[in-house]
């Protein structure tokens, strides 16, 4: 089962998800969908990947002593620094603070892997050291990315994403780390609920602003009610099948775990889309009606497609 410390860690990520969703909402409402979606995708990768690293380590090494808690505290600090850098990353394409937050998180994570290497057998030690080395090298790469000119930043970012995704694949070749399907399924399910809750919050805040400005109307209430129904349906579809039934092998776990980037990111984007749609119906947006509807429809479609690919067709499940 998820520990209270893991739940606290997840709540700290709510701050980062909220920042990313809010900035995407503003970009959509201002008619900057292309740049907003691109910035959101980059920032959300940082959020998702940081959470992924901690979640799988916690499943592999089930400890809750003082050194582990202190390492987690360091990573909590890093998450909050990352969250503080999200607005600057969106507005100015300045990822310096986000990178600093990542570096702080990586200090705690590398320390945990090195500690695991000391207490594991030969195969486990090699794997743990490979994780520590790969994570450290990637952190150097992210720092060097800040030095690239604007023209080289996007290709450099793509290279770093591939490098990050390759670290677990290469490290696991030296020996498999243990993990628990039920624990992983529970952790991903809890984070899905958190992201869906953030979508409800984003839409609620937008409705509140509209009400405060006396922007009443049937369209506003339709968006509010429809948005709640959409989020509830997304929750229903995601949990239609117990996720641990899919986690039958390490290869399946890699596909399932990596594929959740699209589940989490699209769920967070739905909240931004609902807020942008509220702006449109209350006449506070640069978007037309069709474009505003698309800000919700597109991420919902991505969510449904991702869940179907990862869990199977929900319509065939009871």
ZADO-1210 file (C-alpha; in nm, 4 decimals, padded with zeros to 6 digits):
<atoms>
<atom x="00.0000" y="00.0000" z="00.0000" code="UNK" pos="1"/>
<atom x="00.1011" y="00.3611" z="-00.0511" code="UNK" pos="2"/>
<atom x="00.2659" y="00.5074" z="00.2569" code="UNK" pos="3"/>
<atom x="00.1701" y="00.8412" z="00.4162" code="UNK" pos="4"/>
<atom x="00.5058" y="00.9775" z="00.2967" code="UNK" pos="5"/>
<atom x="00.4245" y="00.8839" z="-00.0632" code="UNK" pos="6"/>
<atom x="00.0873" y="01.0549" z="-00.0326" code="UNK" pos="7"/>
<atom x="00.2541" y="01.3697" z="00.0999" code="UNK" pos="8"/>
<atom x="00.4994" y="01.3555" z="-00.1892" code="UNK" pos="9"/>
<atom x="00.2113" y="01.3326" z="-00.4361" code="UNK" pos="10"/>
<atom x="00.0424" y="01.6350" z="-00.2823" code="UNK" pos="11"/>
<atom x="00.3589" y="01.8373" z="-00.3379" code="UNK" pos="12"/>
<atom x="00.3345" y="01.7517" z="-00.7066" code="UNK" pos="13"/>
<atom x="-00.0161" y="01.8992" z="-00.7089" code="UNK" pos="14"/>
<atom x="00.1501" y="02.2419" z="-00.6876" code="UNK" pos="15"/>
<atom x="00.3554" y="02.1782" z="-01.0008" code="UNK" pos="16"/>
<atom x="00.0597" y="02.0299" z="-01.1912" code="UNK" pos="17"/>
<atom x="-00.1563" y="02.3282" z="-01.0914" code="UNK" pos="18"/>
<atom x="00.1055" y="02.5740" z="-01.2156" code="UNK" pos="19"/>
<atom x="00.1378" y="02.3956" z="-01.5493" code="UNK" pos="20"/>
<atom x="-00.2392" y="02.3663" z="-01.5956" code="UNK" pos="21"/>
<atom x="-00.2974" y="02.7324" z="-01.5069" code="UNK" pos="22"/>
<atom x="-00.0364" y="02.8563" z="-01.7503" code="UNK" pos="23"/>
<atom x="-00.1773" y="02.6338" z="-02.0259" code="UNK" pos="24"/>
<atom x="-00.5244" y="02.7748" z="-01.9551" code="UNK" pos="25"/>
<atom x="-00.3981" y="03.1303" z="-01.9969" code="UNK" pos="26"/>
<atom x="-00.2086" y="03.0445" z="-02.3144" code="UNK" pos="27"/>
<atom x="-00.5195" y="02.8844" z="-02.4646" code="UNK" pos="28"/>
<atom x="-00.7476" y="03.1738" z="-02.3725" code="UNK" pos="29"/>
<atom x="-00.5023" y="03.4251" z="-02.5165" code="UNK" pos="30"/>
<atom x="-00.4898" y="03.2418" z="-02.8487" code="UNK" pos="31"/>
<atom x="-00.1369" y="03.1014" z="-02.8058" code="UNK" pos="32"/>
<atom x="-00.2320" y="02.7361" z="-02.8261" code="UNK" pos="33"/>
<atom x="00.0762" y="02.6182" z="-03.0162" code="UNK" pos="34"/>
<atom x="00.3389" y="02.7670" z="-02.7865" code="UNK" pos="35"/>
<atom x="00.1285" y="02.6899" z="-02.4794" code="UNK" pos="36"/>
<atom x="00.0872" y="02.3220" z="-02.5622" code="UNK" pos="37"/>
<atom x="00.4596" y="02.2903" z="-02.6453" code="UNK" pos="38"/>
<atom x="00.5635" y="02.4514" z="-02.3156" code="UNK" pos="39"/>
<atom x="00.3092" y="02.2425" z="-02.1260" code="UNK" pos="40"/>
<atom x="00.4408" y="01.9222" z="-02.2824" code="UNK" pos="41"/>
<atom x="00.7985" y="02.0049" z="-02.1824" code="UNK" pos="42"/>
<atom x="00.7144" y="02.1120" z="-01.8283" code="UNK" pos="43"/>
<atom x="00.4820" y="01.8181" z="-01.7715" code="UNK" pos="44"/>
<atom x="00.7525" y="01.5759" z="-01.8806" code="UNK" pos="45"/>
<atom x="00.9718" y="01.7119" z="-01.6006" code="UNK" pos="46"/>
<atom x="00.6876" y="01.6726" z="-01.3493" code="UNK" pos="47"/>
<atom x="00.5868" y="01.3245" z="-01.4648" code="UNK" pos="48"/>
<atom x="00.9385" y="01.1849" z="-01.4924" code="UNK" pos="49"/>
<atom x="01.0395" y="01.3093" z="-01.1475" code="UNK" pos="50"/>
<atom x="00.7312" y="01.1432" z="-01.0004" code="UNK" pos="51"/>
<atom x="00.7988" y="00.8228" z="-01.1969" code="UNK" pos="52"/>
<atom x="01.1531" y="00.7891" z="-01.0654" code="UNK" pos="53"/>
<atom x="01.0476" y="00.8154" z="-00.7025" code="UNK" pos="54"/>
<atom x="00.7446" y="00.5883" z="-00.7424" code="UNK" pos="55"/>
<atom x="00.9336" y="00.2963" z="-00.8923" code="UNK" pos="56"/>
<atom x="01.2215" y="00.3306" z="-00.6464" code="UNK" pos="57"/>
<atom x="00.9750" y="00.3218" z="-00.3567" code="UNK" pos="58"/>
<atom x="00.8186" y="00.0050" z="-00.4963" code="UNK" pos="59"/>
<atom x="01.1583" y="-00.1601" z="-00.5328" code="UNK" pos="60"/>
<atom x="01.2960" y="-00.0668" z="-00.1900" code="UNK" pos="61"/>
<atom x="01.0231" y="-00.0570" z="00.0722" code="UNK" pos="62"/>
<atom x="01.1980" y="00.1344" z="00.3510" code="UNK" pos="63"/>
<atom x="01.0716" y="00.4092" z="00.5773" code="UNK" pos="64"/>
<atom x="01.3621" y="00.4922" z="00.8051" code="UNK" pos="65"/>
<atom x="01.5180" y="00.8299" z="00.8828" code="UNK" pos="66"/>
<atom x="01.7704" y="00.8414" z="00.5917" code="UNK" pos="67"/>
<atom x="01.4952" y="00.7523" z="00.3448" code="UNK" pos="68"/>
<atom x="01.2656" y="01.0214" z="00.4833" code="UNK" pos="69"/>
<atom x="01.5412" y="01.2827" z="00.4687" code="UNK" pos="70"/>
<atom x="01.6161" y="01.1929" z="00.1055" code="UNK" pos="71"/>
<atom x="01.2453" y="01.2264" z="00.0284" code="UNK" pos="72"/>
<atom x="01.2407" y="01.5648" z="00.2017" code="UNK" pos="73"/>
<atom x="01.5194" y="01.6832" z="-00.0281" code="UNK" pos="74"/>
<atom x="01.3125" y="01.5714" z="-00.3263" code="UNK" pos="75"/>
<atom x="01.0067" y="01.7529" z="-00.1922" code="UNK" pos="76"/>
<atom x="01.2124" y="02.0724" z="-00.1864" code="UNK" pos="77"/>
<atom x="01.3123" y="02.0075" z="-00.5462" code="UNK" pos="78"/>
<atom x="00.9504" y="01.9578" z="-00.6519" code="UNK" pos="79"/>
<atom x="00.8492" y="02.2909" z="-00.5017" code="UNK" pos="80"/>
<atom x="01.1432" y="02.4690" z="-00.6677" code="UNK" pos="81"/>
<atom x="01.0406" y="02.3126" z="-00.9989" code="UNK" pos="82"/>
<atom x="00.6838" y="02.4333" z="-00.9455" code="UNK" pos="83"/>
<atom x="00.8102" y="02.7842" z="-00.8780" code="UNK" pos="84"/>
<atom x="00.9905" y="02.7819" z="-01.2121" code="UNK" pos="85"/>
<atom x="00.6910" y="02.6776" z="-01.4208" code="UNK" pos="86"/>
<atom x="00.5593" y="03.0327" z="-01.4877" code="UNK" pos="87"/>
<atom x="00.8999" y="03.1517" z="-01.6075" code="UNK" pos="88"/>
<atom x="00.9339" y="02.8449" z="-01.8308" code="UNK" pos="89"/>
<atom x="00.5975" y="02.9250" z="-01.9928" code="UNK" pos="90"/>
<atom x="00.6312" y="03.3009" z="-02.0197" code="UNK" pos="91"/>
<atom x="01.0005" y="03.3466" z="-02.0970" code="UNK" pos="92"/>
<atom x="01.1119" y="02.9994" z="-02.2113" code="UNK" pos="93"/>
<atom x="01.3515" y="03.0113" z="-01.9166" code="UNK" pos="94"/>
<atom x="01.3987" y="02.6651" z="-01.7655" code="UNK" pos="95"/>
<atom x="01.6753" y="02.7613" z="-01.5231" code="UNK" pos="96"/>
<atom x="01.4604" y="02.7343" z="-01.2085" code="UNK" pos="97"/>
<atom x="01.2931" y="02.4145" z="-01.3322" code="UNK" pos="98"/>
<atom x="01.6390" y="02.2672" z="-01.3928" code="UNK" pos="99"/>
<atom x="01.7530" y="02.3766" z="-01.0465" code="UNK" pos="100"/>
<atom x="01.4531" y="02.2025" z="-00.8937" code="UNK" pos="101"/>
<atom x="01.5363" y="01.8924" z="-01.0937" code="UNK" pos="102"/>
<atom x="01.8953" y="01.9018" z="-00.9679" code="UNK" pos="103"/>
<atom x="01.7779" y="01.9188" z="-00.6063" code="UNK" pos="104"/>
<atom x="01.5459" y="01.6226" z="-00.6610" code="UNK" pos="105"/>
<atom x="01.8243" y="01.4264" z="-00.8247" code="UNK" pos="106"/>
<atom x="02.0511" y="01.4770" z="-00.5227" code="UNK" pos="107"/>
<atom x="01.7995" y="01.2908" z="-00.3083" code="UNK" pos="108"/>
<atom x="01.7312" y="01.0243" z="-00.5703" code="UNK" pos="109"/>
<atom x="02.0981" y="00.9487" z="-00.6450" code="UNK" pos="110"/>
<atom x="02.1656" y="00.9224" z="-00.2714" code="UNK" pos="111"/>
<atom x="01.8853" y="00.6664" z="-00.2450" code="UNK" pos="112"/>
<atom x="02.0197" y="00.4573" z="-00.5328" code="UNK" pos="113"/>
<atom x="02.3743" y="00.4617" z="-00.3897" code="UNK" pos="114"/>
<atom x="02.2373" y="00.3560" z="-00.0535" code="UNK" pos="115"/>
<atom x="02.0452" y="00.0749" z="-00.2238" code="UNK" pos="116"/>
<atom x="02.3679" y="-00.0373" z="-00.3938" code="UNK" pos="117"/>
<atom x="02.5377" y="-00.0784" z="-00.0564" code="UNK" pos="118"/>
<atom x="02.2630" y="-00.3013" z="00.0765" code="UNK" pos="119"/>
<atom x="02.1886" y="-00.5104" z="-00.2330" code="UNK" pos="120"/>
<atom x="02.3492" y="-00.8229" z="-00.3701" code="UNK" pos="121"/>
<atom x="02.5943" y="-00.8141" z="-00.6641" code="UNK" pos="122"/>
<atom x="02.3281" y="-00.7908" z="-00.9362" code="UNK" pos="123"/>
<atom x="02.1200" y="-00.5410" z="-00.7426" code="UNK" pos="124"/>
<atom x="02.4257" y="-00.3298" z="-00.6658" code="UNK" pos="125"/>
<atom x="02.5229" y="-00.3088" z="-01.0328" code="UNK" pos="126"/>
<atom x="02.1715" y="-00.2038" z="-01.1260" code="UNK" pos="127"/>
<atom x="02.1525" y="00.0576" z="-00.8505" code="UNK" pos="128"/>
<atom x="02.4888" y="00.2054" z="-00.9454" code="UNK" pos="129"/>
<atom x="02.3807" y="00.2134" z="-01.3107" code="UNK" pos="130"/>
<atom x="02.0718" y="00.4111" z="-01.2104" code="UNK" pos="131"/>
<atom x="02.2797" y="00.6524" z="-01.0035" code="UNK" pos="132"/>
<atom x="02.5284" y="00.7045" z="-01.2869" code="UNK" pos="133"/>
<atom x="02.2625" y="00.7432" z="-01.5553" code="UNK" pos="134"/>
<atom x="02.0593" y="00.9904" z="-01.3504" code="UNK" pos="135"/>
<atom x="02.3715" y="01.1950" z="-01.2721" code="UNK" pos="136"/>
<atom x="02.4825" y="01.2071" z="-01.6357" code="UNK" pos="137"/>
<atom x="02.1340" y="01.3154" z="-01.7441" code="UNK" pos="138"/>
<atom x="02.1391" y="01.5926" z="-01.4864" code="UNK" pos="139"/>
<atom x="02.4636" y="01.7208" z="-01.6384" code="UNK" pos="140"/>
<atom x="02.2930" y="01.7074" z="-01.9778" code="UNK" pos="141"/>
<atom x="01.9992" y="01.9176" z="-01.8533" code="UNK" pos="142"/>
<atom x="02.2412" y="02.1748" z="-01.7162" code="UNK" pos="143"/>
<atom x="02.4273" y="02.1923" z="-02.0484" code="UNK" pos="144"/>
<atom x="02.0933" y="02.2330" z="-02.2273" code="UNK" pos="145"/>
<atom x="02.0565" y="02.5730" z="-02.0622" code="UNK" pos="146"/>
<atom x="02.3680" y="02.6887" z="-02.2503" code="UNK" pos="147"/>
<atom x="02.2352" y="02.6063" z="-02.5961" code="UNK" pos="148"/>
<atom x="02.1028" y="02.8842" z="-02.8220" code="UNK" pos="149"/>
<atom x="01.7288" y="02.8967" z="-02.8809" code="UNK" pos="150"/>
<atom x="01.7622" y="02.7233" z="-03.2184" code="UNK" pos="151"/>
<atom x="01.9255" y="02.4205" z="-03.0600" code="UNK" pos="152"/>
<atom x="01.7071" y="02.3957" z="-02.7525" code="UNK" pos="153"/>
<atom x="01.4228" y="02.1857" z="-02.8973" code="UNK" pos="154"/>
<atom x="01.6503" y="01.9176" z="-03.0512" code="UNK" pos="155"/>
<atom x="01.8549" y="01.9160" z="-02.7318" code="UNK" pos="156"/>
<atom x="01.5432" y="01.8687" z="-02.5228" code="UNK" pos="157"/>
<atom x="01.4351" y="01.5757" z="-02.7416" code="UNK" pos="158"/>
<atom x="01.7754" y="01.4122" z="-02.6971" code="UNK" pos="159"/>
<atom x="01.7557" y="01.4540" z="-02.3200" code="UNK" pos="160"/>
<atom x="01.4066" y="01.3037" z="-02.3076" code="UNK" pos="161"/>
<atom x="01.5329" y="00.9960" z="-02.4923" code="UNK" pos="162"/>
<atom x="01.8342" y="00.9765" z="-02.2606" code="UNK" pos="163"/>
<atom x="01.6123" y="00.9894" z="-01.9515" code="UNK" pos="164"/>
<atom x="01.3798" y="00.7212" z="-02.0862" code="UNK" pos="165"/>
<atom x="01.6791" y="00.5019" z="-02.1698" code="UNK" pos="166"/>
<atom x="01.8269" y="00.5051" z="-01.8172" code="UNK" pos="167"/>
<atom x="01.5842" y="00.2505" z="-01.6620" code="UNK" pos="168"/>
<atom x="01.5957" y="00.0292" z="-01.9723" code="UNK" pos="169"/>
<atom x="01.9763" y="00.0140" z="-01.9706" code="UNK" pos="170"/>
<atom x="02.0080" y="-00.0142" z="-01.5929" code="UNK" pos="171"/>
<atom x="01.7638" y="-00.3042" z="-01.5724" code="UNK" pos="172"/>
<atom x="01.9801" y="-00.5064" z="-01.8114" code="UNK" pos="173"/>
<atom x="02.2299" y="-00.5466" z="-01.5271" code="UNK" pos="174"/>
<atom x="01.9703" y="-00.7035" z="-01.3027" code="UNK" pos="175"/>
<atom x="01.5993" y="-00.6591" z="-01.2404" code="UNK" pos="176"/>
<atom x="01.4882" y="-00.4467" z="-00.9504" code="UNK" pos="177"/>
<atom x="01.1889" y="-00.5832" z="-00.7616" code="UNK" pos="178"/>
<atom x="00.8543" y="-00.4080" z="-00.7885" code="UNK" pos="179"/>
<atom x="00.5009" y="-00.4808" z="-00.6779" code="UNK" pos="180"/>
<atom x="00.2178" y="-00.4677" z="-00.9364" code="UNK" pos="181"/>
<atom x="-00.0507" y="-00.3827" z="-00.6809" code="UNK" pos="182"/>
<atom x="00.1598" y="-00.1043" z="-00.5302" code="UNK" pos="183"/>
<atom x="00.2444" y="00.0432" z="-00.8701" code="UNK" pos="184"/>
<atom x="-00.1188" y="00.0236" z="-00.9820" code="UNK" pos="185"/>
<atom x="-00.2295" y="00.1954" z="-00.6622" code="UNK" pos="186"/>
<atom x="00.0307" y="00.4725" z="-00.6951" code="UNK" pos="187"/>
<atom x="-00.0636" y="00.5450" z="-01.0567" code="UNK" pos="188"/>
<atom x="-00.4320" y="00.5348" z="-00.9708" code="UNK" pos="189"/>
<atom x="-00.3843" y="00.7825" z="-00.6873" code="UNK" pos="190"/>
<atom x="-00.1928" y="01.0208" z="-00.9092" code="UNK" pos="191"/>
<atom x="-00.4621" y="00.9915" z="-01.1759" code="UNK" pos="192"/>
<atom x="-00.7205" y="01.0961" z="-00.9165" code="UNK" pos="193"/>
<atom x="-00.5000" y="01.3871" z="-00.8111" code="UNK" pos="194"/>
<atom x="-00.4657" y="01.5124" z="-01.1686" code="UNK" pos="195"/>
<atom x="-00.8383" y="01.4733" z="-01.2322" code="UNK" pos="196"/>
<atom x="-00.9039" y="01.6637" z="-00.9112" code="UNK" pos="197"/>
<atom x="-00.6796" y="01.9411" z="-01.0371" code="UNK" pos="198"/>
<atom x="-00.8940" y="01.9576" z="-01.3515" code="UNK" pos="199"/>
<atom x="-01.2051" y="02.0025" z="-01.1383" code="UNK" pos="200"/>
<atom x="-01.0301" y="02.2758" z="-00.9413" code="UNK" pos="201"/>
<atom x="-00.9234" y="02.4620" z="-01.2559" code="UNK" pos="202"/>
<atom x="-01.2753" y="02.4600" z="-01.3946" code="UNK" pos="203"/>
<atom x="-01.4226" y="02.5603" z="-01.0574" code="UNK" pos="204"/>
<atom x="-01.1921" y="02.8599" z="-01.0237" code="UNK" pos="205"/>
<atom x="-01.2826" y="02.9729" z="-01.3754" code="UNK" pos="206"/>
<atom x="-01.6542" y="02.9437" z="-01.2987" code="UNK" pos="207"/>
<atom x="-01.6052" y="03.1338" z="-00.9744" code="UNK" pos="208"/>
<atom x="-01.4367" y="03.4214" z="-01.1585" code="UNK" pos="209"/>
<atom x="-01.7214" y="03.4300" z="-01.4102" code="UNK" pos="210"/>
<atom x="-01.9804" y="03.4351" z="-01.1319" code="UNK" pos="211"/>
<atom x="-01.7945" y="03.7096" z="-00.9463" code="UNK" pos="212"/>
<atom x="-01.8149" y="03.9191" z="-01.2609" code="UNK" pos="213"/>
<atom x="-02.1872" y="03.8369" z="-01.2972" code="UNK" pos="214"/>
<atom x="-02.1301" y="03.6466" z="-01.6212" code="UNK" pos="215"/>
<atom x="-02.4345" y="03.4242" z="-01.5685" code="UNK" pos="216"/>
<atom x="-02.5963" y="03.2228" z="-01.8432" code="UNK" pos="217"/>
<atom x="-02.7072" y="02.8794" z="-01.9530" code="UNK" pos="218"/>
<atom x="-02.3798" y="02.8231" z="-02.1398" code="UNK" pos="219"/>
<atom x="-02.1750" y="02.8753" z="-01.8249" code="UNK" pos="220"/>
<atom x="-02.3776" y="02.6246" z="-01.6261" code="UNK" pos="221"/>
<atom x="-02.3656" y="02.3810" z="-01.9186" code="UNK" pos="222"/>
<atom x="-01.9851" y="02.3986" z="-01.9206" code="UNK" pos="223"/>
<atom x="-01.9690" y="02.3507" z="-01.5431" code="UNK" pos="224"/>
<atom x="-02.2045" y="02.0531" z="-01.5439" code="UNK" pos="225"/>
<atom x="-02.0602" y="01.9030" z="-01.8579" code="UNK" pos="226"/>
<atom x="-01.7060" y="01.9415" z="-01.7276" code="UNK" pos="227"/>
<atom x="-01.7903" y="01.7570" z="-01.4066" code="UNK" pos="228"/>
<atom x="-01.9531" y="01.4793" z="-01.6091" code="UNK" pos="229"/>
<atom x="-01.6467" y="01.4529" z="-01.8336" code="UNK" pos="230"/>
<atom x="-01.4063" y="01.4225" z="-01.5410" code="UNK" pos="231"/>
<atom x="-01.6290" y="01.1637" z="-01.3720" code="UNK" pos="232"/>
<atom x="-01.6432" y="00.9619" z="-01.6947" code="UNK" pos="233"/>
<atom x="-01.2633" y="00.9803" z="-01.7262" code="UNK" pos="234"/>
<atom x="-01.2292" y="00.8418" z="-01.3738" code="UNK" pos="235"/>
<atom x="-01.4782" y="00.5652" z="-01.4556" code="UNK" pos="236"/>
<atom x="-01.2956" y="00.4639" z="-01.7728" code="UNK" pos="237"/>
<atom x="-00.9522" y="00.4614" z="-01.6072" code="UNK" pos="238"/>
<atom x="-01.0603" y="00.2379" z="-01.3197" code="UNK" pos="239"/>
<atom x="-01.2824" y="00.0076" z="-01.5286" code="UNK" pos="240"/>
<atom x="-01.0097" y="-00.2561" z="-01.5186" code="UNK" pos="241"/>
<atom x="-00.7731" y="-00.3282" z="-01.2271" code="UNK" pos="242"/>
<atom x="-00.4381" y="-00.2036" z="-01.3518" code="UNK" pos="243"/>
<atom x="-00.2340" y="-00.4744" z="-01.1804" code="UNK" pos="244"/>
<atom x="-00.3812" y="-00.7231" z="-01.4282" code="UNK" pos="245"/>
<atom x="-00.1849" y="-00.5485" z="-01.7037" code="UNK" pos="246"/>
<atom x="00.1468" y="-00.5514" z="-01.5163" code="UNK" pos="247"/>
<atom x="00.2399" y="-00.9099" z="-01.5957" code="UNK" pos="248"/>
<atom x="00.6050" y="-00.8557" z="-01.6932" code="UNK" pos="249"/>
<atom x="00.8836" y="-00.5995" z="-01.6899" code="UNK" pos="250"/>
<atom x="00.8299" y="-00.5252" z="-02.0592" code="UNK" pos="251"/>
<atom x="00.4590" y="-00.4648" z="-01.9983" code="UNK" pos="252"/>
<atom x="00.5437" y="-00.2463" z="-01.7008" code="UNK" pos="253"/>
<atom x="00.7740" y="-00.0283" z="-01.9102" code="UNK" pos="254"/>
<atom x="00.5099" y="00.0241" z="-02.1770" code="UNK" pos="255"/>
<atom x="00.2385" y="00.0870" z="-01.9188" code="UNK" pos="256"/>
<atom x="00.4483" y="00.3206" z="-01.7061" code="UNK" pos="257"/>
<atom x="00.5829" y="00.5264" z="-01.9948" code="UNK" pos="258"/>
<atom x="00.2425" y="00.5442" z="-02.1621" code="UNK" pos="259"/>
<atom x="00.1013" y="00.7178" z="-01.8576" code="UNK" pos="260"/>
<atom x="00.2682" y="01.0387" z="-01.9630" code="UNK" pos="261"/>
<atom x="-00.0207" y="01.0812" z="-02.2050" code="UNK" pos="262"/>
<atom x="-00.2781" y="00.9788" z="-01.9433" code="UNK" pos="263"/>
<atom x="-00.1558" y="01.2265" z="-01.6831" code="UNK" pos="264"/>
<atom x="-00.0779" y="01.5120" z="-01.9236" code="UNK" pos="265"/>
<atom x="-00.4108" y="01.4877" z="-02.1047" code="UNK" pos="266"/>
<atom x="-00.6014" y="01.4714" z="-01.7759" code="UNK" pos="267"/>
<atom x="-00.4289" y="01.7892" z="-01.6572" code="UNK" pos="268"/>
<atom x="-00.4908" y="01.9542" z="-01.9958" code="UNK" pos="269"/>
<atom x="-00.8635" y="01.8856" z="-01.9655" code="UNK" pos="270"/>
<atom x="-00.8743" y="02.1190" z="-01.6658" code="UNK" pos="271"/>
<atom x="-00.6979" y="02.3917" z="-01.8625" code="UNK" pos="272"/>
<atom x="-00.9375" y="02.3344" z="-02.1520" code="UNK" pos="273"/>
<atom x="-01.2447" y="02.3572" z="-01.9301" code="UNK" pos="274"/>
<atom x="-01.1158" y="02.6823" z="-01.7833" code="UNK" pos="275"/>
<atom x="-01.0516" y="02.8175" z="-02.1347" code="UNK" pos="276"/>
<atom x="-01.4031" y="02.7149" z="-02.2365" code="UNK" pos="277"/>
<atom x="-01.5466" y="02.9027" z="-01.9383" code="UNK" pos="278"/>
<atom x="-01.3490" y="03.2076" z="-02.0508" code="UNK" pos="279"/>
<atom x="-01.4969" y="03.1775" z="-02.3979" code="UNK" pos="280"/>
<atom x="-01.8603" y="03.1509" z="-02.2892" code="UNK" pos="281"/>
<atom x="-01.8106" y="03.4401" z="-02.0451" code="UNK" pos="282"/>
<atom x="-01.6502" y="03.6533" z="-02.3209" code="UNK" pos="283"/>
<atom x="-01.2980" y="03.6654" z="-02.1738" code="UNK" pos="284"/>
<atom x="-01.1122" y="03.4734" z="-02.4432" code="UNK" pos="285"/>
<atom x="-00.9548" y="03.5206" z="-02.7830" code="UNK" pos="286"/>
<atom x="-01.0824" y="03.1796" z="-02.8892" code="UNK" pos="287"/>
<atom x="-01.3824" y="03.1135" z="-03.1082" code="UNK" pos="288"/>
<atom x="-01.6491" y="02.8680" z="-02.9981" code="UNK" pos="289"/>
<atom x="-01.5155" y="02.5743" z="-03.2028" code="UNK" pos="290"/>
<atom x="-01.1562" y="02.6278" z="-03.0905" code="UNK" pos="291"/>
<atom x="-01.2680" y="02.6546" z="-02.7273" code="UNK" pos="292"/>
<atom x="-01.4556" y="02.3253" z="-02.7503" code="UNK" pos="293"/>
<atom x="-01.1448" y="02.1658" z="-02.9026" code="UNK" pos="294"/>
<atom x="-00.9385" y="02.2617" z="-02.5968" code="UNK" pos="295"/>
<atom x="-01.1487" y="02.0076" z="-02.4056" code="UNK" pos="296"/>
<atom x="-01.2288" y="01.7549" z="-02.6784" code="UNK" pos="297"/>
<atom x="-00.8687" y="01.6990" z="-02.7893" code="UNK" pos="298"/>
<atom x="-00.7198" y="01.6113" z="-02.4472" code="UNK" pos="299"/>
<atom x="-01.0240" y="01.3956" z="-02.3660" code="UNK" pos="300"/>
<atom x="-00.9659" y="01.2036" z="-02.6904" code="UNK" pos="301"/>
<atom x="-00.5970" y="01.1605" z="-02.6047" code="UNK" pos="302"/>
<atom x="-00.6899" y="01.0365" z="-02.2568" code="UNK" pos="303"/>
<atom x="-00.9378" y="00.7821" z="-02.3918" code="UNK" pos="304"/>
<atom x="-00.6946" y="00.6596" z="-02.6563" code="UNK" pos="305"/>
<atom x="-00.4109" y="00.6237" z="-02.4039" code="UNK" pos="306"/>
<atom x="-00.6244" y="00.4391" z="-02.1481" code="UNK" pos="307"/>
<atom x="-00.7596" y="00.2067" z="-02.4163" code="UNK" pos="308"/>
<atom x="-00.4096" y="00.1221" z="-02.5365" code="UNK" pos="309"/>
<atom x="-00.2813" y="00.0653" z="-02.1825" code="UNK" pos="310"/>
<atom x="-00.5814" y="-00.1036" z="-02.0190" code="UNK" pos="311"/>
<atom x="-00.7808" y="-00.2399" z="-02.3113" code="UNK" pos="312"/>
<atom x="-01.1254" y="-00.1383" z="-02.4318" code="UNK" pos="313"/>
<atom x="-01.3171" y="-00.0116" z="-02.1230" code="UNK" pos="314"/>
<atom x="-01.6498" y="-00.0902" z="-02.2898" code="UNK" pos="315"/>
<atom x="-01.5736" y="-00.4599" z="-02.2589" code="UNK" pos="316"/>
<atom x="-01.5185" y="-00.4316" z="-01.8838" code="UNK" pos="317"/>
<atom x="-01.7766" y="-00.4371" z="-01.6114" code="UNK" pos="318"/>
</atoms>
